[in-house]
Amino acid sequence: MDYVAPPAVVTSAVVNPRLQWLRRLVILTSVWAFCVILLGAYTRLVDAGLGCPDWPGCYGFLTVPNEAHEIEIAEARFPHAPVEVHKGWPEMVHRYFASALGLLIFAIAALSWRDISPDSVPGARRPPRKLTLFLCALVILQGLFGMWTVTLKLWPQIVSAHLLGGFCTLTLLALTGMRLLDRPLTVSAETLRRWRRLRPLALLAVALLVTQIFLGAWVTSNYAAVACPDFPTCQEKLWPEMDFQHGFNLTQTIGPNYLGGLMHNEARVAIHMTHRLGAVVVLLALGGFLIAAWRRSQGSPLRRSLALTGALLLLQIVLGVTNVVALVPLPVAVAHNGVAALLLISLVWVTYRLWTAKEVRS
């Protein structure tokens, strides 16, 4: 038996309430961040990113103008952007949720810097204070990205960075929860040596998955999802005409308005096909890592984490193929974003458990 269950611990009758509240708050905020990602995906997919032409309000109002006199005022303020209520509300709801997320993250940071001693909870670690400060900086940057998304009229570089920043925020929140809640696995010396050899593969898998998520963001920000309406071919060709130079020109000029995209067909095909090839690379690399880790984790709870990660990987591939053959149906496209977030968290969890595992002591 490679895995050794930790010895039973007699917990203290009195648990520090601040630590308990911090744990609950981190869980709540992680779920909230996941909802923000789904709302952002929905807003982008229904072309509501410019549903409000200004920031942080909507046509100068705190809510979407829908009364006749409000619409008249709004269109006088922004004559180039007629009011579309059905697009304004997804944008504003996303902003409300994102603002609340920022407040929750600041609350986590404030609570983590209070005098919370882990001594009252056996096995608990001190709150990751530096990590919470980094989260505060990241959520401020995300707010700026949200503003620039509107003011720069959906410039693809900003939209992609905004999406990737959302994934990073959720992942760091989940990592904070892992440090507060997850107890290190205790394994034999031989298993620990085998797990240490897996760590570089785990980091490589995380890096490849993050790269693939960025490619997905680049696909959607340049409206390239339907550039290839068939599968496994693209426009009935295995290798269609592609323009990588323009498809991945990260120094393109700003504006005037990227709603609907400005790239020509060959550039969008290059983006779409790169995302497809990236999915193959992630499937092979991540799948290989999961198989290797499974073989080296006999009898360990790590296998449950590996099984969950593998199931999410397969589900993500199915959703990606469905997006192509069904021409990006809204529920599937939103789910594709959500499962990508869950897959990243699950993989980070596996990596975290490999990294924090300890050798059992007699």
Buried (B, 14 or more C-beta within 10 A) or exposed (E): EBBBEEEEEEEEEEEBEBBEBBBEBBBBBBEBBBBBBBBBBBBBBBBBBBBBBBBBBBBBBEBBBEEEEBBEBBBEBBEEBEBBEEBBBBBBBBBBBBBBBBEBBBBBBEBBEEEBEBEBBEEBBEBBEEBBEBBBEBBEBBBEBBBBBBBBBBBBBBBBBBBBBBBBBBBBBBBBBBBBEBBBBBBBEEBBEBBEEBEEBBBBBBEBBBEBBBBBBBBBBBBBBEBBBEEEEBEEEEEBEBBBEBBBBEEBEEEEEBEEBBBEBBBBBBBBBBBBEBBEEBBEBBBEBBEBBBEBBEEBEBBEBBEBBBEBBEBBBEBBBBBBEEEBEEEBBBBBBBBBBBBBBBBBBBBBBBBBBEEBEE
